Amino acid sequence: MATELTRQVISPTTLTPSFSACDLTGNMVINDGRTFLYFKGTSTALTITISKQKSVLRVEGYGDVSMSDITISMPASAAERLIELPSAVYNDGNGRVNISYTSITGLTVAAFRLQEA
C-alpha cells in the first residue's frame, strides 16, 4: 500500500523543506489544487509517474483536451524537480494524487501546500 506524504505549508516565512525517502510501493498525497511535489535524486536514473484520473478534460474555449500521466525522468546524477498537481486531472476519488517509481535509490520527496493569502 502506498505511503501518504504529509504536506508542509509554504508561506513567506516558512520555506525550509523536510524531505522523506520515497516508498517503492508508491506514495500518495492530499491535493487541494495548491499542492506541489519536490523530488531530489542523487544516484540512480529512474522514472516517477503521477497517474491521471481523467483521460479527457473539457476546457472552455478549447473543447476536450486529452490528458496523460505525468512522467518525470530523473538522471543518474544529482537532479531536482518541482511540479504542481492540477486536481481536476490527477485526484482520485479520495482527493489524493498517486505516485509510483521505477526505483527509489537516492530519491527523496517533499510535499508542499501553498498557503492562501
GULO-353545 format. One record per residue: z, x, y of N, C-alpha, C in turn; residue number from 0; residue in one letter. Coordinates in steps of 0.2 Angstrom, whole numbers, plus 5000, padded with zeros to 4 digits. Layout:
! GULO-353545
{nup:Z neast:X nnorth:Y caup:Z caeast:X canorth:Y cup:Z ceast:X cnorth:Y nr:NUM rest:A} .
...
***
This chain:
! GULO-353545
{nup:5000 neast:5004 nnorth:4994 caup:5000 caeast:5000 canorth:5000 cup:5000 ceast:5004 cnorth:5006 nr:0 rest:M} .
{nup:4996 neast:5002 nnorth:5011 caup:4996 caeast:5006 canorth:5017 cup:5002 ceast:5006 cnorth:5021 nr:1 rest:A} .
{nup:5004 neast:5012 nnorth:5025 caup:5010 caeast:5013 canorth:5028 cup:5008 ceast:5011 cnorth:5036 nr:2 rest:T} .
{nup:5013 neast:5007 nnorth:5038 caup:5012 caeast:5004 canorth:5045 cup:5014 ceast:5010 cnorth:5050 nr:3 rest:E} .
{nup:5010 neast:5010 nnorth:5055 caup:5012 caeast:5015 canorth:5061 cup:5016 ceast:5011 cnorth:5066 nr:4 rest:L} .
{nup:5020 neast:5015 nnorth:5069 caup:5024 caeast:5012 canorth:5075 cup:5021 ceast:5014 cnorth:5081 nr:5 rest:T} .
{nup:5019 neast:5009 nnorth:5086 caup:5016 caeast:5011 canorth:5092 cup:5021 ceast:5014 cnorth:5097 nr:6 rest:R} .
{nup:5019 neast:5019 nnorth:5101 caup:5023 caeast:5021 canorth:5106 cup:5020 ceast:5019 cnorth:5113 nr:7 rest:Q} .
{nup:5024 neast:5017 nnorth:5117 caup:5022 caeast:5014 canorth:5124 cup:5019 ceast:5020 cnorth:5128 nr:8 rest:V} .
{nup:5013 neast:5019 nnorth:5131 caup:5010 caeast:5024 canorth:5136 cup:5012 ceast:5021 cnorth:5143 nr:9 rest:I} .
{nup:5016 neast:5024 nnorth:5147 caup:5017 caeast:5022 canorth:5154 cup:5016 ceast:5028 cnorth:5158 nr:10 rest:S} .
{nup:5017 neast:5027 nnorth:5165 caup:5016 caeast:5033 canorth:5170 cup:5021 ceast:5038 cnorth:5169 nr:11 rest:P} .
{nup:5027 neast:5036 nnorth:5166 caup:5032 caeast:5041 canorth:5165 cup:5033 ceast:5044 cnorth:5158 nr:12 rest:T} .
{nup:5029 neast:5040 nnorth:5153 caup:5030 caeast:5042 canorth:5146 cup:5023 ceast:5044 cnorth:5143 nr:13 rest:T} .
{nup:5022 neast:5050 nnorth:5141 caup:5016 caeast:5052 canorth:5138 cup:5017 ceast:5058 cnorth:5133 nr:14 rest:L} .
{nup:5023 neast:5058 nnorth:5130 caup:5024 caeast:5064 canorth:5125 cup:5023 ceast:5061 cnorth:5118 nr:15 rest:T} .
{nup:5017 neast:5062 nnorth:5115 caup:5016 caeast:5058 canorth:5109 cup:5020 ceast:5061 cnorth:5103 nr:16 rest:P} .
{nup:5022 neast:5057 nnorth:5098 caup:5025 caeast:5059 canorth:5092 cup:5020 ceast:5058 cnorth:5087 nr:17 rest:S} .
{nup:5018 neast:5063 nnorth:5083 caup:5013 caeast:5062 canorth:5078 cup:5017 ceast:5061 cnorth:5071 nr:18 rest:F} .
{nup:5013 neast:5057 nnorth:5066 caup:5016 caeast:5057 canorth:5060 cup:5010 ceast:5059 cnorth:5055 nr:19 rest:S} .
{nup:5012 neast:5061 nnorth:5049 caup:5007 caeast:5063 canorth:5044 cup:5004 ceast:5056 cnorth:5042 nr:20 rest:A} .
{nup:4997 neast:5057 nnorth:5040 caup:4993 caeast:5051 canorth:5038 cup:4995 ceast:5050 cnorth:5031 nr:21 rest:C} .
{nup:4994 neast:5043 nnorth:5028 caup:4996 caeast:5042 canorth:5022 cup:4989 ceast:5041 cnorth:5018 nr:22 rest:D} .
{nup:4988 neast:5044 nnorth:5012 caup:4982 caeast:5044 canorth:5008 cup:4980 ceast:5037 cnorth:5006 nr:23 rest:L} .
{nup:4985 neast:5033 nnorth:5005 caup:4984 caeast:5026 canorth:5003 cup:4982 ceast:5022 cnorth:5009 nr:24 rest:T} .
{nup:4982 neast:5025 nnorth:5015 caup:4980 caeast:5021 canorth:5021 cup:4985 ceast:5020 cnorth:5026 nr:25 rest:G} .
{nup:4983 neast:5018 nnorth:5032 caup:4988 caeast:5016 canorth:5037 cup:4986 ceast:5010 cnorth:5040 nr:26 rest:N} .
{nup:4991 neast:5006 nnorth:5044 caup:4989 caeast:5000 canorth:5047 cup:4993 ceast:5000 cnorth:5054 nr:27 rest:M} .
{nup:4991 neast:4997 nnorth:5059 caup:4994 caeast:4996 canorth:5065 cup:4993 ceast:4989 cnorth:5068 nr:28 rest:V} .
{nup:4998 neast:4987 nnorth:5071 caup:4998 caeast:4980 canorth:5075 cup:4993 ceast:4982 cnorth:5081 nr:29 rest:I} .
{nup:4988 neast:4977 nnorth:5082 caup:4984 caeast:4978 canorth:5088 cup:4983 ceast:4972 cnorth:5092 nr:30 rest:N} .
{nup:4985 neast:4973 nnorth:5099 caup:4985 caeast:4968 canorth:5103 cup:4979 ceast:4969 cnorth:5108 nr:31 rest:D} .
{nup:4975 neast:4973 nnorth:5107 caup:4969 caeast:4975 canorth:5111 cup:4971 ceast:4980 cnorth:5116 nr:32 rest:G} .
{nup:4977 neast:4982 nnorth:5116 caup:4979 caeast:4988 canorth:5121 cup:4982 ceast:4994 cnorth:5116 nr:33 rest:R} .
{nup:4979 neast:4994 nnorth:5110 caup:4982 caeast:4999 canorth:5105 cup:4976 ceast:5005 cnorth:5105 nr:34 rest:T} .
{nup:4979 neast:5011 nnorth:5105 caup:4975 caeast:5017 canorth:5104 cup:4977 ceast:5021 cnorth:5098 nr:35 rest:F} .
{nup:4973 neast:5025 nnorth:5095 caup:4975 caeast:5029 canorth:5090 cup:4973 ceast:5036 cnorth:5092 nr:36 rest:L} .
{nup:4977 neast:5041 nnorth:5091 caup:4976 caeast:5048 canorth:5092 cup:4976 ceast:5052 cnorth:5086 nr:37 rest:Y} .
{nup:4971 neast:5055 nnorth:5083 caup:4971 caeast:5059 canorth:5077 cup:4970 ceast:5066 cnorth:5079 nr:38 rest:F} .
{nup:4974 neast:5070 nnorth:5075 caup:4974 caeast:5078 canorth:5076 cup:4973 ceast:5081 cnorth:5069 nr:39 rest:K} .
{nup:4967 neast:5084 nnorth:5068 caup:4966 caeast:5088 canorth:5062 cup:4966 ceast:5095 cnorth:5063 nr:40 rest:G} .
{nup:4968 neast:5099 nnorth:5058 caup:4969 caeast:5106 canorth:5058 cup:4965 ceast:5110 cnorth:5053 nr:41 rest:T} .
{nup:4964 neast:5108 nnorth:5047 caup:4961 caeast:5112 canorth:5042 cup:4956 ceast:5110 cnorth:5038 nr:42 rest:S} .
{nup:4955 neast:5103 nnorth:5037 caup:4950 caeast:5101 canorth:5032 cup:4945 ceast:5096 cnorth:5035 nr:43 rest:T} .
{nup:4939 neast:5097 nnorth:5033 caup:4934 caeast:5092 canorth:5035 cup:4936 ceast:5085 cnorth:5031 nr:44 rest:A} .
{nup:4936 neast:5080 nnorth:5035 caup:4937 caeast:5073 canorth:5032 cup:4934 ceast:5068 cnorth:5036 nr:45 rest:L} .
{nup:4934 neast:5062 nnorth:5034 caup:4932 caeast:5056 canorth:5037 cup:4937 ceast:5051 cnorth:5038 nr:46 rest:T} .
{nup:4938 neast:5048 nnorth:5044 caup:4943 caeast:5042 canorth:5045 cup:4938 ceast:5036 cnorth:5046 nr:47 rest:I} .
{nup:4940 neast:5031 nnorth:5042 caup:4937 caeast:5024 canorth:5043 cup:4942 ceast:5019 cnorth:5045 nr:48 rest:T} .
{nup:4939 neast:5015 nnorth:5050 caup:4943 caeast:5009 canorth:5053 cup:4939 ceast:5003 cnorth:5051 nr:49 rest:I} .
{nup:4941 neast:4999 nnorth:5047 caup:4937 caeast:4994 canorth:5044 cup:4936 ceast:4988 cnorth:5049 nr:50 rest:S} .
{nup:4930 neast:4986 nnorth:5049 caup:4929 caeast:4980 canorth:5053 cup:4931 ceast:4974 cnorth:5050 nr:51 rest:K} .
{nup:4933 neast:4968 nnorth:5053 caup:4934 caeast:4962 canorth:5050 cup:4929 ceast:4957 cnorth:5052 nr:52 rest:Q} .
{nup:4925 neast:4958 nnorth:5056 caup:4919 caeast:4954 canorth:5058 cup:4913 ceast:4957 cnorth:5058 nr:53 rest:K} .
{nup:4908 neast:4955 nnorth:5055 caup:4901 caeast:4958 canorth:5054 cup:4897 ceast:4956 cnorth:5060 nr:54 rest:S} .
{nup:4898 neast:4951 nnorth:5064 caup:4894 caeast:4949 canorth:5069 cup:4899 ceast:4946 cnorth:5075 nr:55 rest:V} .
{nup:4898 neast:4949 nnorth:5081 caup:4902 caeast:4946 canorth:5087 cup:4897 ceast:4943 cnorth:5092 nr:56 rest:L} .
{nup:4899 neast:4937 nnorth:5094 caup:4894 caeast:4934 canorth:5099 cup:4897 ceast:4936 cnorth:5106 nr:57 rest:R} .
{nup:4892 neast:4940 nnorth:5110 caup:4893 caeast:4942 canorth:5116 cup:4889 ceast:4938 cnorth:5121 nr:58 rest:V} .
{nup:4893 neast:4935 nnorth:5126 caup:4889 caeast:4931 canorth:5131 cup:4884 ceast:4936 cnorth:5135 nr:59 rest:E} .
{nup:4878 neast:4933 nnorth:5135 caup:4873 caeast:4937 canorth:5139 cup:4869 ceast:4941 cnorth:5134 nr:60 rest:G} .
{nup:4871 neast:4942 nnorth:5128 caup:4868 caeast:4947 canorth:5123 cup:4867 ceast:4943 cnorth:5117 nr:61 rest:Y} .
{nup:4870 neast:4938 nnorth:5115 caup:4870 caeast:4934 canorth:5109 cup:4874 ceast:4938 cnorth:5103 nr:62 rest:G} .
{nup:4871 neast:4937 nnorth:5097 caup:4875 caeast:4940 canorth:5091 cup:4874 ceast:4948 cnorth:5091 nr:63 rest:D} .
{nup:4879 neast:4951 nnorth:5090 caup:4879 caeast:4959 canorth:5090 cup:4882 ceast:4961 cnorth:5083 nr:64 rest:V} .
{nup:4878 neast:4964 nnorth:5079 caup:4881 caeast:4967 canorth:5073 cup:4886 ceast:4972 cnorth:5074 nr:65 rest:S} .
{nup:4891 neast:4972 nnorth:5070 caup:4897 caeast:4976 canorth:5071 cup:4897 ceast:4981 cnorth:5064 nr:66 rest:M} .
{nup:4900 neast:4986 nnorth:5065 caup:4901 caeast:4991 canorth:5059 cup:4908 ceast:4994 cnorth:5059 nr:67 rest:S} .
{nup:4910 neast:4997 nnorth:5054 caup:4916 caeast:5001 canorth:5053 cup:4916 ceast:5006 cnorth:5058 nr:68 rest:D} .
{nup:4921 neast:5008 nnorth:5061 caup:4922 caeast:5015 canorth:5065 cup:4923 ceast:5020 cnorth:5060 nr:69 rest:I} .
{nup:4918 neast:5025 nnorth:5060 caup:4918 caeast:5031 canorth:5056 cup:4919 ceast:5037 cnorth:5060 nr:70 rest:T} .
{nup:4924 neast:5041 nnorth:5059 caup:4926 caeast:5047 canorth:5063 cup:4926 ceast:5053 cnorth:5058 nr:71 rest:I} .
{nup:4921 neast:5058 nnorth:5060 caup:4921 caeast:5064 canorth:5056 cup:4925 ceast:5069 cnorth:5059 nr:72 rest:S} .
{nup:4930 neast:5072 nnorth:5056 caup:4934 caeast:5077 canorth:5058 cup:4931 ceast:5084 cnorth:5055 nr:73 rest:M} .
{nup:4930 neast:5089 nnorth:5059 caup:4928 caeast:5095 canorth:5056 cup:4933 ceast:5099 cnorth:5053 nr:74 rest:P} .
{nup:4932 neast:5104 nnorth:5049 caup:4937 caeast:5109 canorth:5046 cup:4941 ceast:5113 cnorth:5051 nr:75 rest:A} .
{nup:4939 neast:5113 nnorth:5057 caup:4943 caeast:5117 canorth:5062 cup:4947 ceast:5112 cnorth:5066 nr:76 rest:S} .
{nup:4951 neast:5114 nnorth:5070 caup:4956 caeast:5110 canorth:5075 cup:4951 ceast:5105 cnorth:5078 nr:77 rest:A} .
{nup:4953 neast:5099 nnorth:5078 caup:4950 caeast:5094 canorth:5082 cup:4954 ceast:5088 cnorth:5083 nr:78 rest:A} .
{nup:4953 neast:5084 nnorth:5089 caup:4957 caeast:5079 canorth:5091 cup:4952 ceast:5073 cnorth:5093 nr:79 rest:E} .
{nup:4954 neast:5067 nnorth:5091 caup:4950 caeast:5061 canorth:5093 cup:4955 ceast:5055 cnorth:5095 nr:80 rest:R} .
{nup:4953 neast:5052 nnorth:5101 caup:4957 caeast:5046 canorth:5103 cup:4952 ceast:5040 cnorth:5104 nr:81 rest:L} .
{nup:4954 neast:5035 nnorth:5101 caup:4950 caeast:5029 canorth:5100 cup:4954 ceast:5023 cnorth:5102 nr:82 rest:I} .
{nup:4950 neast:5018 nnorth:5105 caup:4953 caeast:5011 canorth:5107 cup:4951 ceast:5007 cnorth:5101 nr:83 rest:E} .
{nup:4955 neast:5001 nnorth:5100 caup:4953 caeast:4997 canorth:5095 cup:4952 ceast:4990 cnorth:5097 nr:84 rest:L} .
{nup:4946 neast:4988 nnorth:5098 caup:4945 caeast:4981 canorth:5100 cup:4947 ceast:4976 cnorth:5095 nr:85 rest:P} .
{nup:4952 neast:4971 nnorth:5097 caup:4955 caeast:4967 canorth:5092 cup:4950 ceast:4962 cnorth:5089 nr:86 rest:S} .
{nup:4945 neast:4959 nnorth:5093 caup:4941 caeast:4954 canorth:5091 cup:4937 ceast:4956 cnorth:5085 nr:87 rest:A} .
{nup:4936 neast:4963 nnorth:5084 caup:4932 caeast:4965 canorth:5078 cup:4936 ceast:4968 cnorth:5073 nr:88 rest:V} .
{nup:4941 neast:4972 nnorth:5074 caup:4945 caeast:4976 canorth:5069 cup:4951 ceast:4973 cnorth:5067 nr:89 rest:Y} .
{nup:4954 neast:4968 nnorth:5070 caup:4960 caeast:4965 canorth:5067 cup:4959 ceast:4961 cnorth:5061 nr:90 rest:N} .
{nup:4964 neast:4962 nnorth:5056 caup:4964 caeast:4957 canorth:5051 cup:4967 ceast:4951 cnorth:5052 nr:91 rest:D} .
{nup:4969 neast:4947 nnorth:5047 caup:4972 caeast:4940 canorth:5048 cup:4979 ceast:4941 cnorth:5051 nr:92 rest:G} .
{nup:4982 neast:4947 nnorth:5050 caup:4989 caeast:4948 canorth:5052 cup:4989 ceast:4952 cnorth:5059 nr:93 rest:N} .
{nup:4984 neast:4952 nnorth:5062 caup:4984 caeast:4956 canorth:5068 cup:4984 ceast:4963 cnorth:5068 nr:94 rest:G} .
{nup:4983 neast:4966 nnorth:5062 caup:4983 caeast:4973 canorth:5061 cup:4976 ceast:4976 cnorth:5060 nr:95 rest:R} .
{nup:4976 neast:4983 nnorth:5061 caup:4970 caeast:4987 canorth:5060 cup:4971 ceast:4991 cnorth:5054 nr:96 rest:V} .
{nup:4966 neast:4991 nnorth:5050 caup:4967 caeast:4995 canorth:5043 cup:4963 ceast:5002 cnorth:5044 nr:97 rest:N} .
{nup:4966 neast:5007 nnorth:5042 caup:4963 caeast:5014 canorth:5042 cup:4963 ceast:5017 cnorth:5035 nr:98 rest:I} .
{nup:4958 neast:5020 nnorth:5034 caup:4958 caeast:5024 canorth:5027 cup:4955 ceast:5031 cnorth:5029 nr:99 rest:S} .
{nup:4956 neast:5036 nnorth:5024 caup:4955 caeast:5043 canorth:5025 cup:4952 ceast:5045 cnorth:5018 nr:100 rest:Y} .
{nup:4947 neast:5050 nnorth:5019 caup:4944 caeast:5054 canorth:5013 cup:4949 ceast:5059 cnorth:5011 nr:101 rest:T} .
{nup:4953 neast:5062 nnorth:5015 caup:4958 caeast:5067 canorth:5014 cup:4963 ceast:5066 cnorth:5020 nr:102 rest:S} .
{nup:4969 neast:5069 nnorth:5019 caup:4974 caeast:5069 canorth:5024 cup:4977 ceast:5076 cnorth:5025 nr:103 rest:I} .
{nup:4974 neast:5081 nnorth:5022 caup:4976 caeast:5088 canorth:5023 cup:4976 ceast:5090 cnorth:5030 nr:104 rest:T} .
{nup:4981 neast:5091 nnorth:5033 caup:4981 caeast:5094 canorth:5040 cup:4980 ceast:5088 cnorth:5045 nr:105 rest:G} .
{nup:4980 neast:5082 nnorth:5043 caup:4979 caeast:5076 canorth:5048 cup:4985 ceast:5073 cnorth:5050 nr:106 rest:L} .
{nup:4986 neast:5072 nnorth:5056 caup:4991 caeast:5068 canorth:5059 cup:4989 ceast:5062 cnorth:5064 nr:107 rest:T} .
{nup:4993 neast:5057 nnorth:5065 caup:4991 caeast:5052 canorth:5069 cup:4997 ceast:5049 cnorth:5074 nr:108 rest:V} .
{nup:4995 neast:5047 nnorth:5080 caup:5000 caeast:5044 canorth:5084 cup:4996 ceast:5037 cnorth:5086 nr:109 rest:A} .
{nup:5000 neast:5032 nnorth:5086 caup:4998 caeast:5025 canorth:5089 cup:5001 ceast:5024 cnorth:5095 nr:110 rest:A} .
{nup:4997 neast:5022 nnorth:5100 caup:5000 caeast:5020 canorth:5107 cup:4998 ceast:5013 cnorth:5109 nr:111 rest:F} .
{nup:5002 neast:5010 nnorth:5113 caup:5001 caeast:5004 canorth:5116 cup:5001 ceast:5005 cnorth:5124 nr:112 rest:R} .
{nup:4996 neast:5003 nnorth:5127 caup:4996 caeast:5004 canorth:5134 cup:5000 ceast:4999 cnorth:5138 nr:113 rest:L} .
{nup:5005 neast:5001 nnorth:5141 caup:5010 caeast:4996 canorth:5145 cup:5006 ceast:4992 cnorth:5150 nr:114 rest:Q} .
{nup:5008 neast:4986 nnorth:5150 caup:5005 caeast:4982 canorth:5156 cup:5007 ceast:4983 cnorth:5162 nr:115 rest:E} .
{nup:5003 neast:4983 nnorth:5167 caup:5005 caeast:4985 canorth:5174 cup:5010 ceast:4980 cnorth:5177 nr:116 rest:A} .
***
